Amino acid sequence: METPEDYRFGGEVDHLAVKCEDLKKDVEEYKRLGFTVETLFDDWAMMRDPKGFGIALLPPDSKHPPHIALRVETMEELEVAAEKEGRPIKPHRDGTYSFYTKGVSGNILELIWYPE
């Protein structure tokens, strides 16, 4: 039987990151659907629904790939997962820390931690 220590990593789904053709237009469309702007830069936006689920909008020239982001509760969890994956943790301008890795069928996963 597997134990949690056997798992690569885990966390709750925090957001999906998707490509968008027109950042300003897509921000307005997600607002119309009930999302609010959490973070807005010239080159990406994070939108949240009333329950906290996020959609990250990435323009075509974004340095970030489309991905599924899983949130962990502590930096220690992030460090353990990054070590298992052999990936570096990077700080982001919005104050979060994360790393990217390949998931099932080559889909990109981001494991992310939000400091309090």
C-alpha positions as CSV (number, residue, x, y, z in Angstrom):
1,M,0.0,0.0,0.0
2,E,1.3,3.5,-0.9
3,T,1.8,6.0,1.8
4,P,1.8,9.8,1.3
5,E,5.6,9.8,1.3
6,D,5.5,7.6,-1.8
7,Y,3.6,10.2,-3.8
8,R,5.5,12.7,-6.0
9,F,3.5,15.6,-4.6
10,G,0.0,16.7,-3.9
11,G,-2.1,19.8,-3.3
12,E,-5.4,21.3,-4.2
13,V,-6.0,22.8,-7.6
14,D,-5.3,26.5,-7.3
15,H,-5.6,27.6,-10.9
16,L,-5.4,26.7,-14.6
17,A,-3.2,28.8,-16.8
18,V,-4.5,29.3,-20.4
19,K,-3.3,31.1,-23.5
20,C,-5.3,34.2,-24.5
21,E,-5.2,36.2,-27.7
22,D,-6.2,39.6,-26.2
23,L,-5.4,40.0,-22.4
24,K,-7.6,43.1,-21.8
25,K,-10.6,41.6,-23.7
26,D,-10.3,38.3,-21.9
27,V,-10.0,39.9,-18.5
28,E,-13.3,41.7,-19.2
29,E,-14.9,38.4,-20.3
30,Y,-13.9,36.6,-17.2
31,K,-15.2,39.5,-15.1
32,R,-18.5,39.2,-16.9
33,L,-18.5,35.5,-15.8
34,G,-18.1,36.5,-12.2
35,F,-14.3,36.4,-11.8
36,T,-12.4,39.2,-10.2
37,V,-8.9,40.5,-11.0
38,E,-6.4,39.3,-8.4
39,T,-3.3,40.3,-10.2
40,L,-2.9,42.2,-13.5
41,F,0.4,42.9,-15.3
42,D,1.0,43.9,-18.9
43,D,2.0,40.3,-19.7
44,W,-0.5,38.2,-17.6
45,A,-3.5,38.3,-15.3
46,M,-4.8,36.1,-12.5
47,M,-8.6,36.0,-12.2
48,R,-10.5,34.3,-9.2
49,D,-14.0,33.1,-9.0
50,P,-16.0,33.7,-5.7
51,K,-14.9,30.3,-4.4
52,G,-11.2,31.1,-5.0
53,F,-10.5,29.1,-8.1
54,G,-8.1,30.8,-10.5
55,I,-7.7,31.3,-14.2
56,A,-4.3,32.7,-15.2
57,L,-4.4,34.4,-18.6
58,L,-1.2,34.1,-20.7
59,P,-0.7,36.1,-23.9
60,P,0.8,34.1,-26.8
61,D,4.3,35.4,-26.1
62,S,4.2,34.5,-22.4
63,K,7.3,32.9,-20.9
64,H,5.0,30.7,-18.8
65,P,3.4,27.6,-20.4
66,P,-0.2,26.7,-20.1
67,H,-0.5,24.5,-16.9
68,I,-2.4,23.2,-14.0
69,A,-1.3,24.7,-10.6
70,L,-1.5,22.8,-7.4
71,R,-1.3,24.8,-4.1
72,V,0.7,23.5,-1.2
73,E,0.4,24.8,2.4
74,T,4.0,25.3,3.4
75,M,7.4,26.1,1.9
76,E,8.6,22.8,3.3
77,E,6.1,20.9,1.2
78,L,7.2,22.8,-1.8
79,E,10.9,22.1,-1.1
80,V,10.3,18.4,-0.6
81,A,8.3,18.2,-3.9
82,A,10.9,20.2,-5.8
83,E,13.7,17.9,-4.5
84,K,11.7,14.8,-5.6
85,E,11.3,16.3,-9.0
86,G,14.8,17.7,-9.3
87,R,13.4,21.2,-10.1
88,P,14.5,24.6,-8.7
89,I,12.0,26.8,-6.8
90,K,11.6,30.3,-8.2
91,P,10.2,33.4,-6.5
92,H,7.6,35.3,-8.6
93,R,6.8,39.0,-8.7
94,D,3.4,38.4,-7.1
95,G,5.1,37.1,-4.0
96,T,4.5,33.4,-4.6
97,Y,7.1,30.6,-5.0
98,S,6.8,27.7,-7.4
99,F,8.3,25.2,-9.7
100,Y,7.1,23.6,-13.0
101,T,7.4,20.0,-13.9
102,K,5.9,17.5,-16.4
103,G,2.7,15.8,-15.4
104,V,0.6,13.0,-16.9
105,S,0.8,12.8,-20.7
106,G,3.3,15.7,-20.7
107,N,0.9,18.3,-19.3
108,I,2.8,20.9,-17.3
109,L,2.1,21.1,-13.6
110,E,3.1,24.0,-11.3
111,L,3.4,23.5,-7.6
112,I,2.9,26.8,-5.9
113,W,3.1,28.2,-2.4
114,Y,1.6,31.5,-1.2
115,P,3.3,33.0,1.8
116,E,1.0,34.4,4.5
